[in-house]
Amino acid sequence: MTTAAPVPEAGEGPDLRATGERIEALLEAASTGGRVARERAEELVRLVVDLYGAGLERLLEIAHDAGRLDEELLDRLAADDLVASLLVVHGLHPYDVETRVARALDGVRPYLGSHGGDVQLLGVTDDGLVRLRMLGSCDGCPSSSVTMNLAVETAIQAAAPEVSGIEVEEAPSAGTGGVIPVSALRSRLEEGARPGSAGAWTTVDGLGGLASGQAGAFSAAGLAVVGIRLGDDLYAYRDRCPRCGGGLADGAVERRLGGRPGDAVLRCPTCSAHFDVRRAGRGLDGGDDHLEPLPLLVTDGVVTVAVPGTVSA
């Protein structure tokens, strides 16, 4: 259920999550007055939502009649998270579910590619079920498969919250046996949805301010995280060297010896182990060492990181 957000202070945007939680809290408080009080509160919210929806629809009609509702304006409306969410709630979004899902997947493909994976949209059924095929994996790294799925799920839910579900068809990859089973993914997502779980997406202040080639120490849901920027790309890993157990935030980010421009290696400051930043933290010194990658998304300049519960390194 959605209502108008509170008026933000100058220069700030509304905290939609906090607004939604406040609405639910007020409705719950109204229920203490009995069933009738709860029903009246819910009816009030519905009437306000309907009123704003009718006004929003009329606004679009006026823009269309004036010849201003062209493709450029539609793209700008669809690209604004707040406006797009309101359009979805009232059935006014200019793009259908499949188009929005396809665009959402395009947005996470750079992240998936950095972990050796990709995703293919097979279609959206009439009842709103999104069908996907996950491609590739991460050189046998199960934690990366989980984080890739989390990133895909989050992107789709943000772009098309009305979808009824997501069905993932597994595609075996060379030498790895495919991505993590869907049943395991769902259990981790459900675990992450519980209050206090580390599976929630968490804003990480300061991570977006890293300079290219710089690593830094951050915290996400209480977990120590090392963030790294390479050009315009940001990466997040658990801040723990799998070889010596030490922190990595003070490590040097170097060009890989003999590598292509843009290749980057993070060197552990304690044991000097080397890890490929762009390729899911794969160890470069032999053996099976690898960093634990964390899904990272940037929305309107805000960096969020998800920490899956009980994912082993």
ABEGO torsion letter per residue (X at the ends): XBBBBBBBBBGBBBBAAAAAAAAAAAAAAAAAAEAAAAAAAAAAAAAAAAAAAAAAAAAAAAAAAAGABBAAAAAAAAABAAAAAAAAAAGABABBAAAAAAAAAAAAAAAAAAAGBBBBBAEBBAAGBBBBBBBEBBGGBAAAAAAAAAAAAAAAAAABAABAEBBBBBBBBBGAGEBBBAAAAAAAAAAAABBGBAABBBBBBGAAABBBGBBBBBBBGGBBBBBBBBEABBBBBBBBBAAAGBBAAABBBBBBBGBBBGBBBBBBAAAGBBBBAABGGBBAAEEABBBBBBBBBBBGGBBBBBBBBGBBX
